């Protein structure tokens, strides 16, 4: 009797489970785990998808010969409210500083200890315990003699201190602050699709401290510290020494946009920001792709967002004039010949200065020009999420504190080489929204 009862329960369970998991030969789908897809990333705004006229929207009386007006459709995305600030970029620099110090010095105190029941043998990778590292103060204030000895490898090793009574003993060697990462190159993946001897690693761009000579997809790791000397390099006859010494590290400039970063550095920051979020998402048991990767905006995304949903507008604030009805300037730029001060600042201003546009984005014109993902091109190759990738001349948009009002127009673009930092170029990030609209 007991055997018959057990058999009946077993058969009933199998029937119920088969009905609930696509039994009876019906297609029910294999769905991903559901999670809330409506959260807007901190410090970003949602830019809805849609269509707009991009390109020149006014008479080309200056013979600028920019992009002709064209109707373009765009997918929705999140965009940083402001340019990336010195404080935000410094978080990236400090993370690289701490990780290099720990791995280069092999400081065991800050690695995750293997579990007691782990398999015997040397670990393939040693992971840093960032809870112990914190914001870095725990590491750099560690008084243990062996830790202090290992940290000395991070300091500049020269004889300057012998002339300054030891004041420069702990000057960080910024050349050591390099970010190594791996990123899939979809263009290369398309090219390699039909190659018989193709390996998966061939589809990736690998930024490493020791690139293999002759390997087309291996590149030197990226130095992350901003070039603070751009304030002197760009303007030889300006007395910009205070900006060189204080702009990136003085607390007064924490909320100002970071400058002196190349296109490559801004993309390295975007990669780090993606990995930084994904690590936290895993700890919270969210899908790894719960938020799509961070990157620079394309030129079209930047212009589409700058217009704030308005059509054929000259500037991000919507009007045809740089002054509002009260006679106040609406951006940070060069007002006239030698007149940099009337807008409230000689150089940059805080990233949230002036009023935002209709999407809630600050300083989409003026303050600092911004890197985009595009290579420079004077045409719109497609009418749906267009981008042009080939070339080392990268498009910068928005105009800056040193530009005249013409360059603040939504449709105007300039270019700079991707490895050249400037005192007037910064950046902001986007993250594409996985869907049609934010509910």
Buried (B, 14 or more C-beta within 10 A) or exposed (E): EEEEEEEEEEEEEEEEEEEEEEEEEEEEEEEEEEEEEEEEBEBBBBBBBEEBBBBBBBEEEEEBEBBEBBEBBBBBBBBBBBBBBBBBBBBBBBBBBBBBBBEEBEBEBBBEEEEEEEEEEEEEEBEBEBEEBEEBEBBBEBEEEEBEEBBEEBBBEEEEBEEEEEEBEEBBBBEBBBBBBEBEBEEBBEEBEEEEEBEEEBBBBBBBEEBEEEEEBBBEBBBBBBBBEBBBBBBEEEEBEEBBEBBBEEEEBBBBBBBBBBBBBBBBBBBBBBEBBBEEBEEEEBEEEBBBBBBBBBBBBBBBBBBBBBEEBBBBBBBEEBEEEEEEBBBBBBBEEEEBEEBEBEBBBBBBBBEBBEBBBBBBBBBBBBBBBBBBBEEBEEEEBBBBEEBEBBBBBBBBBBBEBEBBBBBBBBBBEBEBBBBBBBBBBBBBBEEEEBE
